[in-house]
Amino acid sequence: MSVVIRRARRALVLLFAAGAARAQAPLTLDEVMSAPFPTNLTAAASGERVAWTLNERGLRNIWVAEGPRFEARQLTTFDTDDGQELSSVQLSPDGKWVVYLRGGDFGSNWDDALPVNPAGTPMPVKVEMWAVPFAGGTPVSLGEGLNPVISPKGDVVVFERARQLWRVPIDGSAPAQKLFEQRGSAGDAQFSPDGSRIAFVSGRGDHAFIAIYTDERTPLLYVAPSTNRDWSPRWSPDGRSIVFARRAGAGGAVVNSLEPQPAPWSLWVADATTGEARERWRSEVSLKGSVPSTHGGVNLHWTAGDRIAFLSYHDGWPHLYSMTARGTDAPLLLTPGDHMAEHVTLSHDGRHLLYSGNTGATAGDIDRRHVVRVPVDRAAPEVLTPGTGLEWMPVSLGSGRIAAIGGTAQRPPVPFVFAGAPAAPRGAERTWMGAERIAGFPAGKLVTPKQVTYKAADGVTVHAQLFEPPAGGAAKRPAIVYV
């Protein structure tokens, strides 16, 4: 069969099905769909406590583990496949509480905060926040709301409701209270390191401000207000400054073109006491220099050494850069090479960035993901999980260890913890959490796909995967093409 691609701009996956293997029973759809899938991996700021969500045949629950043994333990007991998503999973800094959101359809093409009701119940499930002790117990409802954020002290949760910011005790011991009332919508709440103030984005439609809330007696401080759209406020470790991203406000001259237009942006550093700010870096006016819209956006971090790290496409790849917060030096490319950085997180000591990268010394790594660690002040990325497996969503434990999710072409993904030193290709130094959940999965019936690349009509190299039976079969076989 032939496939004609006129203008390929994204990677494609080609799935060729050529019949079951001759030497064993056919692989059934039920067997394939039986694999549990972990996501939302997170860790406490201190100690060795981790949490994640696990979807087992539609049953979504929170699971936790704790060092040094890291034995997986189910924390919630949702026993009905009602389509209710679990998201915004986070541990309090001391690891005593797990907070999560239940409901909604986050990542959808529509209003992801609306309740979903695939079971057709008379009263749909609310999009609701919950807290449950890490040690176990009955989950406590914190009420309806979105984007919960736990304070550095671990005592309260700030969240979004009715376009404003609210707070509620993490144990649900008192009703939620509105922090303030302001025009527009309040979101992306960020506690100062000592928990005394909250920076947030005040959206006004065609423009947006960065604002700082202190208490009920102190007026809101608007940081360098303008008609631009500001977003992604991040505190300095000492709580004296804020870095944020800025792009032009909506409106202006009408562009009569179907071609994509550049969306340049900049980074600003502000005094968190006066609200005065100065531009620290500005992107070039080009498509490559436009605001990153994937891979977690700008991934802005204020790191150790008084540096600012961020993600940009301006060299053609989604790469990480850093620069001094108050100097004039140009951004330093931290992740050189033909690969991209995804699932970017900052280590608890602020000295390294962790990310999922399609790079390494093994052939075919461009089509895999591995855990990569890079210092915030030099271009020295280190692949910590080399080999033919796939590893992603790294998070830093308070102890310095790293947790991630890993799988292979045959084995479903499972969370694991490792010391942070480059592991053996077979993962001998990893402690797997909940591997018993996939004990019955028919891994032996699955094959390893072959890497395939070809040129599209416009010259773009398209990456694909070819799945074939282990052996035998006719030279010409039927195929399924999945784009």
N, C-alpha and C positions, 0 to 999 in steps of 0.2 A: 504494500500500500504506500501511497505517497502523501505527504503533508506539505502544504504550501503556507508559509508564514510571511505576510507582507511586511509588517513592521513590528518586530518583537522588541518590547521594552522591558519585560520582566522574565525571570527564569520560569521555565515550564517543567512540569513533571509528566513524563510519558509512562503509562502503565500498560505493559503488554502482557495479556493473559493468554497462555498457550496450553491450557489444560493442566490437570493435576499431575503430580509426580507419579511415575509408573510403579515405584517400589513401596508406596504406602497409601493409606486411606486418604481420600480427598480432604482438603482443608475446608471446613464449613464456615459459613458466615457467622454463626453463633460463636464458634471458637475464636475467631478474629476479634469480634466485638466484646469478648469477655474480658479483655485486658483493662485493668484499672488505669486511670490516668491522673498523675499528681500535678499540681500547679500551685501558685500562690505561696511558694516557699519563702519563709521569713525566719529571722533569728532575733533573740533578745540582745540588747546592747551589752549586757554583762552575763557571765557564765556561759553555759553550753546548752541552751534550750532553743529548740527549733519547732516550727509548726508549718503545716501545709494542708491543702485540701486534696481529697481523693474522690474521684468519681468512679464508682464501681457499679456498672450496669445501670446508671442513672441515679444511684443513691450517692448523694454528695455529703461528705462529712469532713470535719476537722480532725487531723491527726497530729500528734506531738511526739517528740522524743527528747531525751536528755542524756548528756554525757555522764560518765565515760562509756556506758554501754550502748546508748542510742537505740534502745528497743522501742519500736513503733507502738503507739497506743492510741486507740480511737477515743476522741474526746467528746464528740457529739453523737447523737443517736437518731439522726433522721433516717427513717426506714421506708419512705415512700418516694417513688419516682414522680415527683410533681413538677419537675422542670425548674426548680428554684435555685438559681446560681448562688454560690458562695464566693465573696470577693472582699477586697480591702482587708485581708487577714494581716494582723500585726500583733506582736507581743509587747507588753509593757517593758520599759527598760530593765526592770528587775526580773522579768520573766514570770511574774506571778499571775498575769491575766492575759487571755487571748481575746482580742476584739475582732469582730468580723461583721460583714454586711450580708444579709440574706434577701434575695429577690432581685428583680430587675433583669436587664438583658444587656450588660455592659459589653461594649465592643460591637454593638449592632449598628445597622445603618439608620436607625430611627432614634426616638427618644429613649436612650438606654436606661433611664431612671424610672420609667413607668413600670408598674407591676405586670408580670406575665401570668397567664392562667391557662396553660396547656391542658390541665385536667378538667377544665370547665366547671370548677366549683362555684357555688352561688356567690361566695365572697372571696375574691382573689386574695392571695397572700400579699401583705404589705412589703414594701422595700424598707427593711427594718434593721437596726443595729443591735448586736448582741455582744455580751461579754460573758466569759466562762473562766473559772479558775484553772490555771494550768494543771493543778493537782487533781482536777476532776470536780464534778458537781453539776448542778442544774444551771443551764444558761439563763442569764438575766437580760431582759429586754431593756435597751437604752432608748427605745422609741424610734419613730420614723426619722430618717435623715440620710445624708450622703457624705462620702469622703471623710470618715472619722479619722482623727489624728490624736494619738495619746500624748499627753504632756510629758516632758522630761522627768517630772516627779512621779509619774505613773498614777496620779490620783484622779485626774479628770480626762474626759474626751471632748474635743471640740469638733463640731461637724456642721454641715450645711443643711439648712431647712428654710423653706420659703424665701430663698434668695439672700438669707442672712446667716451669720455665724451664731451658733449656740454652744453651750457646754453642759455636761452632765457628769456626775460622779461615775467613775469607772465601775463601781459595784452596783449602780442603779439605785442607790439609797435615797435619792431625791429626784424630783422631776427636773427635766432640762430647762435651762433659762437662756433667754436671748441675751447675747453680749451687748449688742448695740443695734441701732436702726440707721441705715444710710441709703442713699439713692443707689440704684443699680443692684447688681448681684455680687455677693462676697464669696470668694472661693480660694482654693489652694492655700489653706491656712498653714503657717510655718511658725512653730514656737521658737523663741529665742533660746539659746543654750541653757539659760537658767530658768526658763519657763515663765518669766515675768511678763513677757510681751508676745504679741502675735502679729506677724506680718501676713498680709493677704492681698489678693487681687480684687480690686473694686471695678467690676465690669460695667461700662456705661454704653454698651451697644457699639458705636463706631470708634470708641476709644476706651482706655482702661488705665487706672491708676494702681500704684503700689501704696498701700496704707499700713499703718502700724497702730494696733490697739494696745493700750496699757491697762487701764481699769475704768470703772464707771465714772470716775471723777475727771479723768484726763481726756481732752479732746483728741479725736483721731488725727494722726499725723500723716499727711499725704506727701509722698516722696517725689520731689521734682515733678509736680503735676504738669501735664501738657495735653495736647490733643492726639498724642501718639497712643499706641496700644502697648502697655507694659505687662510683663508676666514673669513667672518663675522666680519669685524672690527667694534668696538663700542667705542665711545669716553667716557672719564670720564667727569663728570659734569663740572670740571674746565678747560677742554680742554688741559690738560697737558699730558695725557696718553691715550693709546689705548689698549684694550684687543682684542685678535683675536684667532681664532681656527686654529690648524695645524694638518695635517696628512701627512704620507709619500707620496712622489712623485710617479708617475706611473713608472712602469718598475720593474727590479729586477728579481729574480729567477722565472722560470715558475713553477706554482703549478698544477700538473696533478691530479686534484681532482674535482669531481662534488659537493662536499660538500661546503657550504658557509665558507669563511675564515674570521677570525677576522680582523677588520679594526680599530685599536686603534687610538686615537687622543689625543690632549692636548690643554691646554689654556695657552696663553702667554700674558704678560703685557709689554708694550713698552713705552719708553719715546718718546713723539710725537715731540720732538725737535731734539734729536740725532739719533733716530731710533734704539737705543739699546733695547734689550728685554731679559726677563728671563722667563723660564717656571714656571708657577704657579701651574698647576695641570696636571696629566697624567692619562688616563684611564687604566684599566687593559687590558691585551691582551686576550680577549675572545669575543665570539659573543655578549654577553650582554654588554660588554664594548665598542662595536663598535660605529662608528659615527651614531647618530640618523638620519634616512633617512625619517622619517614621523613626523607628529605632529609639523611641522614648523622647523624641523632640530634642531640645538643646542639651539635656542631661547636665544641667548646671550644678557645680559643686564648689564650695569653698573648702579647700584642703589644708593639710598641714603645710607649714612653711609659708603661710600667708599667700597661697597661690589659688588661682581660679582655674578650674577645669571645665571643659565643655565639649560638645560634639558638633562637628560641622562637615558639610559636604564639599567645601571649597577646593579640595584637590581631586574631586571626582568620586571619592569613597566616603562613607560615613565613618570618619576618624575622630579620635580624641586628641584634644590640644590642651595646653595649660600655659599660664603666664602669671607673672607676679601681680598681686592685687592692686598695688599702688605705684608700680613703675611705668615705664614706657616701652618695655621690651615687646617684640612681636611674639605672637603665640608660638609655642614649641609643639611640633607634631610628635605626639607620644606613640602613635601606632602606625608606623610606616609600612608600606607594602600593600599588595592587592588583596585586601580583606576588609570586612566591616565589623564594627563593634555594636553589639546588642546587649540588652539586659544589663546595663551599666550600673554598678553600685560602688560606693566608697567603703573602704575598709574602716573598721571602727577607730583605728589610730589615725586615719586621715592621710596615710602615707602612700597608699596604693589605690588604684582603680581596678576593679574586677569586672570582667565582661565575657560574654559569649562571642567567640571569634571563629570565623571559618578560615583558619590558618594553622600551620604546623608543618612538620617534616615528613609526614606520611602522605604518600600519593593519594590524591583525591580529597585532601582536606578542604579544598575550596567549597566542597559540597557537604561538609560536616560542620559541627559546632564543637568547640572545646572551651574549657575554662582558661582564660588568659588573665594574667596579672601584670600590671605595668606601674612603675613608680610615677608619682605625680610630677616629678621634676626632671625626668630624662626619658629618652626613647629607648627603653629596654624591656619590651614586652616579653613575657615568659609563658609559654604554653604549659599549664600545670597538669593537663590530662591528655597526653598524647596517645595516639593509636588509632584504631579503626572504629571506636565507639563514638557516641555523640553525648555531649554534656552541655548543659545550659542553665541559666538562671542562678548564677553564683551569688551567695550572700556570706557576709563575714560574721562569724560568731564572736562574742565578747572575749573568748579565750584566745582568739587569733586563728583558730581553725576556720575552714571554709566548708560550706554546705552547697550542694548543687543537685541537679536532677540528671540522671544518666541512663542511657539505653543503648541498644545495638540494633542492627537490622533484624535480628531474631527476638531479642529480649525486650519486653515493654519497659518503659521508663520507671525508675525507682529513685527516690532521694538518697543521697549518700553524704558522708562527712569525710574529710581527709585533712591532713596536717598542713597542707599548703606548699609542701615541697613537691617537685615534679614526681608524679606517681609512675609506677611501672605501667607499660601499655595495657596490661591485662587488669589493671585496677587492684592489684594485690594489697595496696595500702589503704583501700577505701572501706569504710564501715557503712554497709547498706542498711537503710531504715525501711522496714516493711517488705523486704524481698519475698517473704512467705506469701504475700498477697498474689504473687504471680506464679506460684509453684505449679499450678495446673495448666498454665498456658502452653499451647503446642509450639514452642519455639523451634523444635526440630523440623517442622513442616514449612518453615519460611526460608526464603533464599536471600542472598545478599545482592542488591541491585548493582548493575554495572553503570559506570559513569559514561554519559554520552554528551558530546557537544557538537553543535553545528552552527553554520552561519545563516542568519536571517537575510532577507532580501536587501536590507539596508546595511549589512555588514556587521550587525551586532551578534556577538557570540551568545548562543542560547544554551543553557545547561539543562540537561534532562537526565532521567534515570530509566534504565531498561531492566524490567523484571522478566526472567525466563525460567522455565522448569529446570531442575538439576541436570537432566540428561534425557536424550531421546526426543522423539517427535519428528514430524515432517519438516522439510526445509521451509515451506511456506505455512504460516499459521495465522489464525485470526488474532486480532489485537484490539485492545481498548486504549484509546488515547485520551488522557486526562490533562486538561489545560488549566 
